[in-house]
Amino acid sequence: MFNRIKKKPELNGYFALVLHAHLPYIRHADRDDYIEERWFHEAMTETYLPLVEMMDRLIADQVDFRITFSMTPTLLSLFSDPLMQARYRSYLDKLIELADKEQIRLQKNKALLPLAQRYAARFREIQALYESCHGDVITRFKHFQDAGYIEIVTSAATHGFLPLMKTEEAIKAQIATAVRDYERYFHTKPRGIWLPECGFTPGIDRILKQYGIDYFFSDSAAVALASPQPNRELYAPLMTPYGVSAFPRDPESTRQIWSSEDGYPGDFNYREYHRDWDLGCIKYYRMTVKGSHREPYQPDRASEKVSEHAADFLFNRQKQAEHWHRWLDRKPLIVSPYNAELFGHWWYEGPLWIERLCRKIFHEQQTIKMITPNEYLHEYPIADVGKLNESSWGRNHSAEVWLQGNNDWIYRHLHQAEERLIRLATKHEHLINHAHLQASLLKRALNQAARELLLAQSSDWAFIMDAQTVVDYAVKRTKNHLACFHHLCDQIEREQVDEVDLAALEANDNCFPEINYQDYVSLHRASPIPIIPNLDDWETLLEETKHRPNVFMLSWEYPPKKVGGLSRAVHELSEALAAEGEVVHVLTTSHYGAPSFEKLNGVYIHRLPIDSSGDTHFYHWTFEMNLAMIDHLLLWKEHGGRIDLLHAHDWMVMHTAREIKLSFDLPLVATIHATEWGRNQGRLTTDFQRKIHQIEWQLTYEANRVYVCSTYMKAEVQHIFSLPHEKVNVYPNGIQIPSSNIDLVKNVDFLNHHDRVIFYIGRLVYEKGIQVLIDAMPAILSQIPYARLVIAGSGPMEQELRKQAAYLGDRVWFTGFVDDAYRSQLYHAADVCVIPSLYEPFGIVALEAMANHKPLVVSDTGGLAEIIQHGIEGYKALPGHTESLAWHITEILLHPAQGAKMADAAYYTLQEHYQWSNIAKNVQQDYHNLTSHQSEWVGST
């Protein structure tokens, strides 16, 4: 059945190198002697062109590498501006002239002359590279992205520190402008964004989602201190409540580069990064400055050290990946973000270090692989969800750098400017539809005012004030942009725009040609439903749903969130009802990166973010969930939405069901998937158990109808909740029979060809009886030595079960959580499927096994006992009885022909009785009866 193949070294994890490429808007149209423009010239010479050169070499040598670049709109504007291109060409000419003069000056200096000669040749190489691009560096980066080697993400328009902005409109304008600018340069929408300074505060993720952003990078503290605590710590992205992935930076790899004490760039073999007086990019000495002592830079020794440091960095990443691969349910991701200018400008050898690292990763090992965030999300689209901690990558992981005594004065003025532009933009919202001259001038003036505000918001000015470097320049830039802004706003308010004056401002600050002042229009016209931000989308939804009855299903979990079988049951029933023509809404919680609202396969899915205080106990969290659900449904009704019937799934949503039912006199159906009494075999020993039992009773009391999945469950709920026979209906769970596609089935790598596979899949909790199945293995192995138990799933008992099975070695194998594709492979590999539950109201996994044509052994308990006939469609073992379970499993493994015959009979039963289309028709009829007779059975006991 399976062939053991000699495997290559296992891929243990992924490495994402992220380079944040940013410069503030330092273009000055009026003169070219601003010293700050040299920031751009030196960055081009030492960082961006060398990186282009490096990637060209890697591609020429067929090295498969991945690098993620965040490129800010201000930097892209400088790259593409003809004035800046011309000035950079002039700078290169002067630099080459200076290098030539240095060769003459240093003719008698044997130590430094070779370096002067080297610089003269190097600057000519840079000049040739720039001319080969025709000055268009952006197109080269676009080429690398289109070829799949790099991924380019955007950033806020002017790198404004978003958490310190006062209005949502201002944050929206920064992001909207950036997205439009990215599309203009790269002809596609950005998937990711670099939040300036990694500054995050809750709510930013909602705006990102509106603009199609799937992920961002965060400081480690944002995820490490998230609530609830992330299961995968810092080695996988965490989803925010609005479905945007946060990729946390890895502190360990960051420290190896950034550390001022022992980071690689500080090695004494590397070139000194401080300026040699007025020589610009010409620097002759290495990192040996102690007083007046300096030693000449030796490129060959630096090159040797680069290789050594690249190997050391890779070794440490391999060890990290190896460690975390043992503990996670997926390959860990190590995210290492740095300022791009660190490589080349500050650390001269940095681009060479990246190149050597890429080559070593590709050629010298197979345990770690470079990846981009988009590729990682494609491989692992499902993730945990959590509320991120407010943070930045600045000092103390906070906003301290951008908000302290040296710069706090700017925010009063910036916030006033935000509010003023919002008022003017809202007043003149519809100017875009007017063609006359005055309207055109007003539009131009509003757009230019938006530019000036964006430029004043740049985080660079506050950063410079904190660092106490060129403070006068930062203060001047802030004040000048705000002065221009208010000058324009004064003219707009008078509706008397001076076109000459406006044209001069447009010529001086000409970034973002597609800027749109309407980004600042007040959001008061947004949808009344927060998870549907767009008013047009809300009105379309109302129109689609107003002519037919609307059923609202309430469920705390729904795909892609899957904790137990509840998620799947609600999902498949809702889609089957929609296929029968019902208008079905599912109200659930945000999770796993799914959209806040979507229509999927006919079902309207409302996923609500839940506010909770810290690591809230699940019982209290459900109460907060109910508050959110009630608020949402009240908003829905108040603004014209229909609710004709409520269908509550289990105790977690009782408060919502009761409140909305009583408020609007609606019929209520409650499905009880399992009871606390049954799970604990009638022993309610803790306060938590008793509370759940009470809520379950209250839900069945309030419901007009109670649905259960088996006659066993009907008897149980009638008994423990004192329900009349007529109030409880039995509707079994169903299943979609998978289409057979043998081409998609791959070998399961841990199995041998002679293994006889016993397969269990489900949650690892006591009532599922896995401990009984493990105890049965010695008896099975005594007759079938090659029997192997495969346990798929996760849960609170996992570590206890692993310890219990340890003495059996590889005869018991735990896979952890499995996705749908891997689950299909495991079913294909199975010789018998076993469900040893001690308590099971139904047992959807039994239907899965039947759908996969696999022989079945189940416990003779609960709803499981009703699914198959003993000896005809499978075997029923005594619940909790090791010998009975071992005997029936052994019978199937010893007599595979009999097992196959029973599997065929079970498949026929599945087709006859457990198809969702038939079940949905019966449920639909009951819905219609209830909406016609709303008062029937209310409160019956």
NUMI-139767 format. One record per residue (C-alpha): residue in three letters; x, y, z. Coordinates in steps of 0.5 Angstrom, whole numbers, plus 500, padded with zeros to 3 digits. Example, Ala and Ser with C-alpha at 12.3 -4.5 7.8 and 13.67 -1.06 7.14 Angstrom:
REM residues 2
  resn   xx   yy   zz
   ALA  525  491  516
   SER  527  498  514
REM end
This chain:
REM residues 941
  resn   xx   yy   zz
   MET  500  500  500
   PHE  506  505  502
   ASN  513  505  499
   ARG  518  508  504
   ILE  523  512  500
   LYS  529  515  503
   LYS  527  522  505
   LYS  531  529  504
   PRO  533  533  510
   GLU  526  535  513
   LEU  524  542  512
   ASN  524  545  519
   GLY  521  552  517
   TYR  521  558  513
   PHE  525  565  514
   ALA  522  572  511
   LEU  527  577  510
   VAL  524  584  510
   LEU  527  590  508
   HIS  523  597  510
   ALA  525  602  505
   HIS  524  609  507
   LEU  526  616  506
   PRO  522  622  508
   TYR  520  627  502
   ILE  526  631  502
   ARG  525  634  495
   HIS  526  641  494
   ALA  524  644  488
   ASP  527  651  489
   ARG  534  649  491
   ASP  539  644  491
   ASP  543  645  496
   TYR  539  642  502
   ILE  544  637  506
   GLU  538  633  507
   GLU  537  631  499
   ARG  544  628  500
   TRP  540  622  504
   PHE  537  620  498
   HIS  543  620  494
   GLU  547  616  499
   ALA  542  611  500
   MET  541  610  492
   THR  549  609  492
   GLU  550  605  498
   THR  543  601  499
   TYR  538  601  493
   LEU  543  600  487
   PRO  547  595  490
   LEU  541  591  492
   VAL  539  591  485
   GLU  546  589  483
   MET  546  584  488
   MET  539  581  486
   ASP  541  581  478
   ARG  547  577  480
   LEU  543  572  484
   ILE  538  571  479
   ALA  544  570  474
   ASP  547  564  478
   GLN  540  561  478
   VAL  539  562  486
   ASP  532  562  488
   PHE  531  567  494
   ARG  526  571  497
   ILE  526  578  500
   THR  520  582  502
   PHE  521  590  501
   SER  516  595  504
   MET  517  601  499
   THR  514  608  502
   PRO  510  612  497
   THR  515  618  499
   LEU  521  614  497
   LEU  517  611  490
   SER  516  619  489
   LEU  523  621  490
   PHE  525  615  485
   SER  521  617  480
   ASP  521  624  480
   PRO  525  627  474
   LEU  528  633  478
   MET  531  628  483
   GLN  533  623  478
   ALA  537  629  474
   ARG  540  631  481
   TYR  542  624  483
   ARG  546  624  476
   SER  549  630  478
   TYR  551  628  484
   LEU  554  621  481
   ASP  558  626  476
   LYS  561  630  482
   LEU  562  623  486
   ILE  567  620  481
   GLU  570  627  480
   LEU  572  627  487
   ALA  574  620  487
   ASP  579  621  481
   LYS  582  627  485
   GLU  583  623  491
   GLN  587  618  487
   ILE  592  624  485
   ARG  592  626  493
   LEU  593  619  495
   GLN  599  617  490
   LYS  604  617  496
   ASN  599  613  501
   LYS  600  606  499
   ALA  595  604  505
   LEU  589  609  502
   LEU  591  609  495
   PRO  588  602  493
   LEU  581  604  496
   ALA  581  611  492
   GLN  582  607  486
   ARG  577  602  488
   TYR  572  607  490
   ALA  573  611  483
   ALA  571  604  479
   ARG  565  603  484
   PHE  562  609  483
   ARG  563  608  475
   GLU  559  601  476
   ILE  554  605  480
   GLN  553  610  475
   ALA  553  605  469
   LEU  548  601  473
   TYR  543  607  474
   GLU  544  609  466
   SER  542  602  464
   CYS  536  603  468
   HIS  535  609  465
   GLY  534  612  472
   ASP  528  608  473
   VAL  529  604  479
   ILE  522  602  480
   THR  521  598  474
   ARG  527  594  476
   PHE  524  592  483
   LYS  517  591  479
   HIS  521  586  475
   PHE  524  582  481
   GLN  517  582  484
   ASP  514  580  477
   ALA  519  574  477
   GLY  517  572  484
   TYR  523  573  487
   ILE  521  579  492
   GLU  515  581  494
   ILE  513  589  495
   VAL  509  592  500
   THR  506  599  501
   SER  506  603  507
   ALA  502  609  510
   ALA  503  615  505
   THR  508  619  508
   HIS  510  614  514
   GLY  505  618  519
   PHE  505  614  526
   LEU  498  612  525
   PRO  496  611  533
   LEU  497  618  534
   MET  492  621  529
   LYS  486  623  532
   THR  481  621  526
   GLU  479  615  523
   GLU  479  619  516
   ALA  486  621  517
   ILE  488  614  518
   LYS  484  612  512
   ALA  487  617  507
   GLN  494  615  509
   ILE  492  608  507
   ALA  488  610  501
   THR  493  614  498
   ALA  498  609  499
   VAL  494  604  496
   ARG  493  608  490
   ASP  500  610  489
   TYR  502  603  489
   GLU  497  601  484
   ARG  500  606  479
   TYR  507  604  480
   PHE  506  596  480
   HIS  500  595  476
   THR  497  591  482
   LYS  494  592  489
   PRO  498  591  495
   ARG  497  585  499
   GLY  501  587  505
   ILE  503  594  508
   TRP  509  596  513
   LEU  505  600  519
   PRO  510  606  520
   GLU  514  604  526
   CYS  510  598  526
   GLY  505  602  530
   PHE  499  599  531
   THR  493  600  535
   PRO  486  596  535
   GLY  482  599  529
   ILE  487  600  524
   ASP  486  593  522
   ARG  479  594  520
   ILE  481  600  515
   LEU  487  596  512
   LYS  481  590  511
   GLN  477  595  507
   TYR  483  597  502
   GLY  484  589  501
   ILE  490  589  505
   ASP  491  582  508
   TYR  497  583  512
   PHE  502  587  516
   PHE  508  587  520
   SER  508  588  528
   ASP  513  589  533
   SER  514  582  537
   ALA  510  585  543
   ALA  504  586  539
   VAL  503  579  538
   ALA  507  576  545
   LEU  502  580  549
   ALA  496  579  545
   SER  489  576  548
   PRO  488  570  548
   GLN  496  568  548
   PRO  498  566  541
   ASN  499  558  541
   ARG  504  559  536
   GLU  508  565  540
   LEU  512  569  535
   TYR  513  564  529
   ALA  506  564  525
   PRO  502  570  524
   LEU  496  572  528
   MET  490  574  525
   THR  486  580  528
   PRO  479  580  529
   TYR  478  583  522
   GLY  482  578  519
   VAL  488  581  517
   SER  495  577  519
   ALA  500  580  523
   PHE  507  578  522
   PRO  511  579  529
   ARG  518  581  528
   ASP  523  575  531
   PRO  527  578  537
   GLU  533  573  536
   SER  535  574  529
   THR  533  582  530
   ARG  538  582  535
   GLN  544  579  531
   ILE  544  585  526
   TRP  541  591  530
   SER  545  590  537
   SER  550  596  538
   GLU  554  591  543
   ASP  555  585  539
   GLY  551  586  532
   TYR  555  584  526
   PRO  555  591  523
   GLY  560  593  529
   ASP  565  588  527
   PHE  572  592  527
   ASN  573  589  520
   TYR  568  592  517
   ARG  568  599  514
   GLU  567  605  519
   TYR  560  608  517
   HIS  561  615  520
   ARG  563  620  515
   ASP  570  622  513
   TRP  569  630  513
   ASP  566  632  506
   LEU  568  626  502
   GLY  561  623  502
   CYS  561  616  500
   ILE  568  615  500
   LYS  571  612  507
   TYR  577  610  508
   TYR  577  607  515
   ARG  575  601  519
   MET  571  600  525
   THR  577  601  530
   VAL  576  609  532
   LYS  579  609  539
   GLY  581  617  540
   SER  585  619  534
   HIS  587  612  532
   ARG  584  609  526
   GLU  586  603  521
   PRO  585  603  514
   TYR  579  599  511
   GLN  581  592  508
   PRO  576  590  503
   ASP  578  582  503
   ARG  578  581  510
   ALA  571  584  511
   SER  569  580  505
   GLU  571  574  509
   LYS  568  576  515
   VAL  561  577  511
   SER  561  570  510
   GLU  563  568  517
   HIS  557  572  519
   ALA  552  569  514
   ALA  554  562  516
   ASP  553  564  523
   PHE  546  567  522
   LEU  544  561  518
   PHE  546  556  523
   ASN  542  560  529
   ARG  536  560  524
   GLN  536  553  523
   LYS  537  552  530
   GLN  531  556  531
   ALA  527  553  526
   GLU  529  546  529
   HIS  526  547  536
   TRP  520  550  534
   HIS  518  545  528
   ARG  517  540  534
   TRP  512  544  538
   LEU  508  547  532
   ASP  502  544  528
   ARG  506  548  522
   LYS  513  550  519
   PRO  515  556  524
   LEU  516  562  520
   ILE  522  567  523
   VAL  521  574  520
   SER  527  579  520
   PRO  525  586  519
   TYR  530  591  518
   ASN  531  598  515
   ALA  533  597  508
   GLU  539  603  509
   LEU  542  599  514
   PHE  545  594  509
   GLY  550  599  505
   HIS  549  606  508
   TRP  550  604  515
   TRP  553  597  514
   TYR  557  598  508
   GLU  558  590  507
   GLY  550  589  508
   PRO  548  588  501
   LEU  554  583  500
   TRP  552  579  507
   ILE  545  578  504
   GLU  547  575  498
   ARG  552  570  501
   LEU  546  569  506
   CYS  541  567  500
   ARG  547  563  497
   LYS  548  559  503
   ILE  541  558  504
   PHE  540  555  497
   HIS  546  551  496
   GLU  548  549  503
   GLN  542  546  507
   GLN  535  544  506
   THR  532  545  513
   ILE  530  552  512
   LYS  527  556  506
   MET  526  563  504
   ILE  519  565  503
   THR  515  571  503
   PRO  509  573  507
   ASN  504  572  502
   GLU  507  565  500
   TYR  506  563  507
   LEU  499  565  508
   HIS  498  561  501
   GLU  501  555  505
   TYR  497  556  511
   PRO  491  560  510
   ILE  488  558  517
   ALA  491  562  523
   ASP  489  563  530
   VAL  485  570  532
   GLY  487  575  537
   LYS  487  582  540
   LEU  494  585  539
   ASN  497  589  544
   GLU  498  596  542
   SER  505  597  540
   SER  511  600  536
   TRP  518  597  534
   GLY  521  604  538
   ARG  523  605  545
   ASN  520  601  550
   HIS  515  598  544
   SER  511  604  545
   ALA  509  611  542
   GLU  515  614  546
   VAL  519  616  541
   TRP  514  620  537
   LEU  510  623  543
   GLN  515  626  549
   GLY  517  633  551
   ASN  521  635  545
   ASN  515  633  540
   ASP  509  633  543
   TRP  507  640  541
   ILE  506  638  534
   TYR  500  634  535
   ARG  495  639  537
   HIS  496  642  531
   LEU  496  636  527
   HIS  489  634  530
   GLN  486  641  528
   ALA  488  640  521
   GLU  485  633  521
   GLU  479  636  523
   ARG  479  642  519
   LEU  480  638  512
   ILE  474  633  514
   ARG  470  639  515
   LEU  472  642  508
   ALA  472  635  504
   THR  465  633  507
   LYS  462  640  505
   HIS  465  640  498
   GLU  464  632  497
   HIS  461  633  490
   LEU  465  638  487
   ILE  468  632  483
   ASN  462  632  479
   HIS  462  639  477
   ALA  466  642  471
   HIS  466  649  472
   LEU  473  653  473
   GLN  472  655  480
   ALA  470  648  482
   SER  476  645  479
   LEU  480  650  483
   LEU  477  648  489
   LYS  478  641  488
   ARG  486  642  486
   ALA  486  646  493
   LEU  483  641  497
   ASN  488  636  494
   GLN  494  640  495
   ALA  491  641  502
   ALA  491  634  503
   ARG  498  633  501
   GLU  501  638  505
   LEU  497  635  511
   LEU  500  628  509
   LEU  507  631  509
   ALA  506  635  516
   GLN  504  628  519
   SER  511  624  517
   SER  513  621  523
   ASP  520  623  521
   TRP  520  630  524
   ALA  518  627  530
   PHE  523  622  530
   ILE  528  627  529
   MET  526  632  534
   ASP  527  626  539
   ALA  534  624  536
   GLN  536  631  537
   THR  539  631  530
   VAL  537  636  525
   VAL  532  639  529
   ASP  531  645  526
   TYR  530  642  519
   ALA  524  637  522
   VAL  521  643  526
   LYS  521  647  519
   ARG  518  642  515
   THR  512  641  520
   LYS  511  648  521
   ASN  512  650  513
   HIS  507  644  511
   LEU  502  646  516
   ALA  502  654  514
   CYS  501  652  507
   PHE  495  647  509
   HIS  492  653  513
   HIS  493  658  507
   LEU  490  653  502
   CYS  484  652  507
   ASP  483  659  508
   GLN  482  660  501
   ILE  477  654  500
   GLU  473  657  506
   ARG  472  663  502
   GLU  472  660  495
   GLN  477  664  492
   VAL  483  660  490
   ASP  489  664  488
   GLU  491  659  482
   VAL  498  662  481
   ASP  499  661  489
   LEU  496  654  488
   ALA  500  652  482
   ALA  507  654  486
   LEU  505  649  492
   GLU  503  644  487
   ALA  510  645  483
   ASN  514  644  490
   ASP  510  639  493
   ASN  508  634  487
   CYS  508  627  490
   PHE  501  623  490
   PRO  499  625  483
   GLU  492  621  484
   ILE  491  624  491
   ASN  483  625  493
   TYR  481  629  498
   GLN  475  625  498
   ASP  478  620  503
   TYR  477  626  508
   VAL  470  626  507
   SER  466  624  514
   LEU  465  617  515
   HIS  458  619  518
   ARG  455  616  511
   ALA  458  609  513
   SER  454  603  514
   PRO  450  603  520
   ILE  453  596  521
   PRO  460  596  523
   ILE  462  589  520
   ILE  459  592  513
   PRO  463  599  513
   ASN  460  601  506
   LEU  453  604  505
   ASP  452  601  498
   ASP  454  594  501
   TRP  449  595  506
   GLU  443  598  502
   THR  445  592  497
   LEU  444  587  502
   LEU  437  590  505
   GLU  435  589  498
   GLU  437  582  497
   THR  433  580  503
   LYS  427  584  504
   HIS  422  580  500
   ARG  423  573  504
   PRO  423  571  511
   ASN  430  571  514
   VAL  433  566  519
   PHE  438  568  523
   MET  443  562  526
   LEU  447  563  532
   SER  453  559  533
   TRP  459  561  537
   GLU  464  557  531
   TYR  463  557  524
   PRO  468  555  519
   PRO  474  557  518
   LYS  473  556  526
   LYS  473  549  528
   VAL  473  547  535
   GLY  468  541  535
   GLY  463  538  530
   LEU  458  544  532
   SER  462  548  526
   ARG  461  543  521
   ALA  454  542  523
   VAL  452  549  522
   HIS  456  550  516
   GLU  453  544  512
   LEU  446  545  515
   SER  446  553  513
   GLU  448  552  506
   ALA  443  546  505
   LEU  438  551  507
   ALA  440  556  502
   ALA  440  551  497
   GLU  433  550  498
   GLY  431  557  497
   GLU  432  560  505
   VAL  435  566  506
   VAL  440  564  512
   HIS  444  568  516
   VAL  449  566  521
   LEU  451  570  526
   THR  458  568  529
   THR  465  570  532
   SER  471  573  528
   HIS  476  568  527
   TYR  482  565  522
   GLY  482  571  518
   ALA  475  570  515
   PRO  472  577  512
   SER  467  580  517
   PHE  461  579  513
   GLU  461  575  506
   LYS  455  571  502
   LEU  458  565  501
   ASN  455  559  498
   GLY  448  563  499
   VAL  449  564  506
   TYR  450  571  509
   ILE  455  570  514
   HIS  456  575  520
   ARG  463  575  524
   LEU  463  579  530
   PRO  469  581  533
   ILE  469  580  541
   ASP  471  585  546
   SER  474  581  552
   SER  478  584  558
   GLY  485  580  558
   ASP  485  572  558
   THR  477  572  560
   HIS  475  565  562
   PHE  471  562  556
   TYR  464  562  560
   HIS  465  570  561
   TRP  467  570  554
   THR  461  567  552
   PHE  457  573  555
   GLU  461  578  552
   MET  460  575  545
   ASN  452  575  547
   LEU  453  582  548
   ALA  456  583  541
   MET  451  579  538
   ILE  445  583  541
   ASP  448  589  539
   HIS  449  587  532
   LEU  442  584  531
   LEU  439  590  535
   LEU  442  595  530
   TRP  440  590  524
   LYS  433  591  526
   GLU  433  598  527
   HIS  436  600  520
   GLY  431  596  517
   GLY  433  589  517
   ARG  429  583  517
   ILE  429  577  522
   ASP  423  572  522
   LEU  426  566  526
   LEU  432  565  530
   HIS  436  558  530
   ALA  440  558  536
   HIS  446  552  537
   ASP  448  550  544
   TRP  448  554  550
   MET  453  559  548
   VAL  448  563  545
   MET  442  563  550
   HIS  442  570  552
   THR  442  573  545
   ALA  437  568  543
   ARG  432  569  549
   GLU  433  577  548
   ILE  432  578  541
   LYS  426  573  541
   LEU  422  577  547
   SER  424  584  544
   PHE  421  582  537
   ASP  416  576  539
   LEU  420  572  534
   PRO  420  564  534
   LEU  426  560  536
   VAL  429  554  535
   ALA  434  551  539
   THR  439  545  537
   ILE  442  542  543
   HIS  448  538  540
   ALA  450  535  546
   THR  449  536  554
   GLU  453  538  560
   TRP  449  532  563
   GLY  451  527  558
   ARG  458  529  557
   ASN  459  528  565
   GLN  455  522  565
   GLY  450  525  570
   ARG  455  528  575
   LEU  455  535  575
   THR  460  537  580
   THR  463  544  579
   ASP  460  550  579
   PHE  461  551  572
   GLN  458  545  570
   ARG  452  547  574
   LYS  451  554  570
   ILE  452  551  563
   HIS  446  546  565
   GLN  442  551  567
   ILE  443  555  561
   GLU  441  549  557
   TRP  435  548  561
   GLN  433  555  560
   LEU  435  555  552
   THR  430  549  551
   TYR  425  552  555
   GLU  425  559  551
   ALA  425  555  545
   ASN  419  554  540
   ARG  422  547  538
   VAL  428  543  540
   TYR  432  540  535
   VAL  437  534  537
   CYS  441  529  532
   SER  438  522  535
   THR  433  519  538
   TYR  438  518  544
   MET  439  525  545
   LYS  431  526  544
   ALA  430  521  550
   GLU  436  525  554
   VAL  433  532  553
   GLN  426  530  555
   HIS  429  527  561
   ILE  433  532  564
   PHE  430  538  562
   SER  422  536  562
   LEU  420  537  555
   PRO  414  535  552
   HIS  415  529  547
   GLU  412  534  541
   LYS  417  540  542
   VAL  423  535  541
   ASN  424  534  533
   VAL  430  529  531
   TYR  434  531  525
   PRO  440  527  524
   ASN  447  531  522
   GLY  449  529  515
   ILE  455  529  510
   GLN  457  531  503
   ILE  460  525  500
   PRO  466  527  497
   SER  468  526  490
   SER  473  521  489
   ASN  479  524  486
   ILE  485  519  487
   ASP  490  523  483
   LEU  490  528  489
   VAL  492  522  494
   LYS  499  522  496
   ASN  503  517  501
   VAL  503  519  508
   ASP  510  519  510
   PHE  510  516  517
   LEU  507  510  514
   ASN  510  503  512
   HIS  507  499  506
   HIS  506  493  511
   ASP  502  497  516
   ARG  495  496  518
   VAL  492  502  520
   ILE  487  504  525
   PHE  485  511  525
   TYR  482  515  530
   ILE  480  523  528
   GLY  477  528  533
   ARG  478  532  539
   LEU  482  529  544
   VAL  478  530  550
   TYR  476  524  555
   GLU  469  523  553
   LYS  472  521  546
   GLY  475  515  549
   ILE  482  515  546
   GLN  485  512  552
   VAL  481  506  552
   LEU  483  505  544
   ILE  490  506  546
   ASP  489  501  552
   ALA  487  496  547
   MET  493  496  542
   PRO  497  491  546
   ALA  491  486  545
   ILE  491  488  538
   LEU  498  488  537
   SER  499  481  539
   GLN  495  478  533
   ILE  497  483  528
   PRO  504  486  530
   TYR  504  491  524
   ALA  498  494  527
   ARG  499  502  527
   LEU  494  507  531
   VAL  494  514  528
   ILE  491  519  532
   ALA  489  525  528
   GLY  486  532  532
   SER  488  536  538
   GLY  485  537  545
   PRO  487  538  552
   MET  488  531  553
   GLU  494  530  548
   GLN  500  530  553
   GLU  497  525  557
   LEU  495  521  552
   ARG  502  521  549
   LYS  505  519  555
   GLN  500  513  556
   ALA  502  511  549
   ALA  509  512  549
   TYR  511  505  551
   LEU  508  503  545
   GLY  513  507  540
   ASP  511  508  533
   ARG  505  503  534
   VAL  501  509  536
   TRP  502  516  532
   PHE  499  523  533
   THR  499  527  527
   GLY  496  533  531
   PHE  491  538  528
   VAL  490  536  520
   ASP  487  540  515
   ASP  482  537  510
   ALA  487  535  505
   TYR  491  531  510
   ARG  485  528  513
   SER  483  525  506
   GLN  490  522  505
   LEU  489  519  512
   TYR  482  516  511
   HIS  485  513  504
   ALA  491  510  508
   ALA  486  507  514
   ASP  484  500  514
   VAL  479  501  520
   CYS  476  507  523
   VAL  475  507  530
   ILE  470  511  534
   PRO  471  509  542
   SER  467  515  545
   LEU  464  514  552
   TYR  459  519  550
   GLU  457  521  543
   PRO  450  525  542
   PHE  451  523  534
   GLY  458  522  531
   ILE  459  526  525
   VAL  466  522  524
   ALA  462  516  523
   LEU  459  519  517
   GLU  466  521  514
   ALA  468  514  515
   MET  462  511  511
   ALA  463  516  506
   ASN  470  514  505
   HIS  468  507  504
   LYS  472  505  511
   PRO  470  499  515
   LEU  468  502  522
   VAL  468  500  529
   VAL  464  505  534
   SER  462  505  541
   ASP  455  502  543
   THR  453  509  546
   GLY  448  515  544
   GLY  447  517  537
   LEU  453  512  535
   ALA  449  506  536
   GLU  443  509  532
   ILE  448  510  525
   ILE  450  503  524
   GLN  447  496  525
   HIS  452  491  528
   GLY  455  486  524
   ILE  452  489  518
   GLU  454  496  517
   GLY  460  495  522
   TYR  461  493  529
   LYS  459  496  536
   ALA  464  495  542
   LEU  462  496  549
   PRO  463  503  551
   GLY  469  503  555
   HIS  471  496  554
   THR  478  495  552
   GLU  477  487  550
   SER  471  488  546
   LEU  474  494  542
   ALA  480  490  541
   TRP  476  484  539
   HIS  472  488  534
   ILE  478  492  531
   THR  482  485  530
   GLU  476  482  527
   ILE  476  487  521
   LEU  484  487  520
   LEU  484  479  520
   HIS  478  479  515
   PRO  479  485  510
   ALA  473  482  505
   GLN  468  482  511
   GLY  470  489  513
   ALA  469  491  506
   LYS  462  488  505
   MET  460  492  511
   ALA  463  498  509
   ASP  459  498  502
   ALA  453  497  506
   ALA  454  503  511
   TYR  455  507  504
   TYR  448  505  502
   THR  445  507  509
   LEU  449  514  508
   GLN  446  515  502
   GLU  439  514  504
   HIS  439  517  511
   TYR  444  522  512
   GLN  444  527  506
   TRP  444  534  508
   SER  439  536  502
   ASN  434  531  505
   ILE  435  533  512
   ALA  434  541  510
   LYS  427  540  507
   ASN  425  537  513
   VAL  428  543  517
   GLN  425  548  512
   GLN  418  545  513
   ASP  418  546  520
   TYR  421  553  520
   HIS  415  555  515
   ASN  410  552  520
   LEU  413  556  526
   THR  413  562  522
   SER  406  561  521
   HIS  404  559  528
   GLN  409  563  532
   SER  405  562  539
   GLU  405  555  539
   TRP  409  551  544
   VAL  412  558  547
   GLY  415  556  554
   SER  412  549  554
   THR  415  545  559
REM end
